[in-house]
Amino acid sequence: MECQWKPDEQGLQQILQLLKESQSPDTSTQRSVQQRLEQLNQYPDFNNYLIFVLTKLKSEDEPTRSLSGLILKNNVKAHYQNFPNGVSEFIKSECLQNIGDSSPLIRATVGILITTIASKGELQNWPELLPKLCLLLDSEDYNTCEGAFGALQKICEDSAEILDSDMLDRPLNIMIPKFLQFFKHSSPKIRSHAMACVNQFIISRTQALMLHIDPFIENLFALATDEEPEVRKNVCRALVMLLEVRLDRLLPHMHNIIEYMLQRTQDQDENVALEACEFWLTLAEQPVCKEVLCGHLSQLTPVLVNGMKYSEIDIILLKGDIEEDEAIPDNEQDIRPRFHRSRTVAQQHEGDGIEEDEDEDDELDDDDTISDWNLRKCSAAALDVLANVFRDDLLLHILPLLKELLFHPEWVVKESGILVLGAIAEGCMQGMIPYLPELIPHLIQCLSDKKALVRSITCWTLSRYAHWVVSQPPDIYLKPLMTELLKRILDSNKRVQEAACSAFATLEEEACTELVPYLAFILDTLVFAFSKYQHKNLLILYDAIGTLADSVGHHLNKPEYIQMLMPPLIQKWNQLKDEDKDLFPLLECLSSVATALQSGFLPYCEPVYQRCVNLVQKTLAQAMLHQSQPDQYEAPDKDFMIVALDLLSGLAEGLGGTIEQLVARSNILTLMYQCMQDKMPEVRQSSFALLGDLTKACFQHVKSCIADFMPILGTNLNPELISVCNNATWAIGEISIQMGPEMQPYIAMVLHQLVEIINRPNTPKTLLENTAITIGRLGYVCPQEVAPMLQQFIRPWCTSLRNIRDNEEKDSAFRGICTMISVNPGGVVQDFIFFCDAVASWVNPKDDLRDMFYKILHGFKNQVGEDNWRRFSDQFPMPLKERLATFYGV
């Protein structure tokens, strides 16, 4: 052993001075400390001083010693590979000797340090670490045992994968049985460490744990009623995870487990109750849920409902006693980053509206400033999923409770009742319908409750029933609901403003053109809110305006509406700098407004167009600088470019041919060529959407670039990136319609990928539909090239297009299929029934398309003869038979 390292007294004093200063609240002191620490990192033995202060310098106060260890931890994270051998050995041996320090703070710091070294790939290079820690568990000294366990727990959390791999000779085979022995330890802290260690290995179904699954579960049951909350919490957490991975082992005990979880969901300790409440959420996803839970619903329902009340601490944190706060500026930290949803081109379906693949974001998002997940939210989420499992059977247990809650004199109780009503809306909608004529007016009344938290939750709950409200005669519910919601948009409480704006956006999506008669009234309110709102709610207001434009479309294009709406939007647009992230929601909003206003947007389009092109150009330039000199230039935020491309798409779609001059005078196509090759998928996705929209609006400018664009489109037909692939596919279809027969040289670049995509299992509906349309369009302009492959795609082609509405895209695609069938009739023979079904999905095709259908159907019938045709058409379902007979006489 080398002679023990000793610090230099003067150096030690200097470092202690630094550690003291770094605890100062003054930011400039903090900054200079940071710089001095960076300088000290030049000295190889600086880290020796840090470990020395942590483990040896007992004369110093604990916070200073702990801080020294945390600075060392950061150095390990950043520079460990550059530590000289002697230094890392010294640190390792000091850590292992001091893991049992008498101070819990120092023990924990040493544990964090050990874990950090271990996670730097050092588990392999520190072979004595795990055996030594496991040995220390058996120490008579409590501090040593607890310290070693604390370190092991952190290692299990950070390095679970490596522990369970061949790299280390499977240490878990020894560790897990060892941990299980400590479930019965006399100290609650140690029991809790032991459980937390084992819990790390449940979800990954670690072999070493699965071998001991029965003793593990027995031990869990033995600890079920432990007096220590931390232990009960770990028992609940383990059971929730076992429900996902080893349901088979829990099923024999399910009745008792459910009874136990009912108790725990009401635990005095909210952390335990929250862990237990997760059990119901997880159980609802299991197919056995209905069978094992139906007998317990009458007990579970009141427990969940009770958990949905705000706790006293929630109300304090939410400032529930402050009713008017509209004049208080927002705390910038509270404003969450927004995620821009890039444009995806989708087909309209029978029944109306564009199908959204994503779940709409109307989840329980009513109080996002509290620590995000709490018992109230978990209980509400559990009730929501259980309502979807049990449907109206749940109402037997809920309705009696609801009556009491909704009309309760105490606001906290009444508020929870309104939340319950919203939580069950999706699952129990059918069963709720008879009560809604009485409930909706009551809720509309609650919108003017004197408590802000009641008003805000009522907005959310009403939005969950918007679909039903819109299905009734407008004067009965829609009009009063809209009138009251608009008042709430101008509430004096910010949380209510926010809830009302979100609820109104949901109502807009459901009501669509039903809102047209009230547009002046709606715009009045939304424009007034502009002058009233603080920062955070402004961002939500943009969304409500954008959604309004999407919902009423061209009805917004009236001079008096434009006069109301555009000045405040353009004023904001002029105030915001190019670097300001608030541009995102504003650009999204303008994109919807431009698409809706169409020619009405003309007076505003030039400055808006120019700025979007500039944003794209700036971002690309910044990205190039960053790529060539990463240390000099920061990477740009590409969202600016994505949102700008999407607004350009909105302009192209709204203005059509009138955008031609703007495109002519700008370098947008050169910029798009770069965007289409960006490494970030969302950038490519948005540039392909814009390519399709410009192709429709002013192909004369796009045409000269097609030879450059087509190979890029071909390489982006990768269905792993659904939205990129979808938009590239759609753009190819739009280009082919414009190119006509000149598309021929490019068919080979794309056809094989498209045929492969349409035959892939589990391809999302939108992508299938766009792929089918594009294949049809390619076949329409170049039948000789595409028809030979007919047999490889005709069946999925027919099934994916039977549900979309009659429109231009469907029309050109079906013309393509008919043309290809006339070139290669043999390609359709085996799947002719699918073709018949797809033809029958047309409500009113244009006359010449109907003739094409007629010719093909009769040609086939004549080919096979009367008898065969009768046998064939007897397989048709009745509605198909009738439609073909009525429309085509076959």
Summary of the structure (lengths in Angstrom):
residues: 890
radius of gyration: 33.2
end to end distance: 97.8
largest distance: 107.8
contacts: 2944
relative contact order: 0.04
helix: 76%
strand: 0%
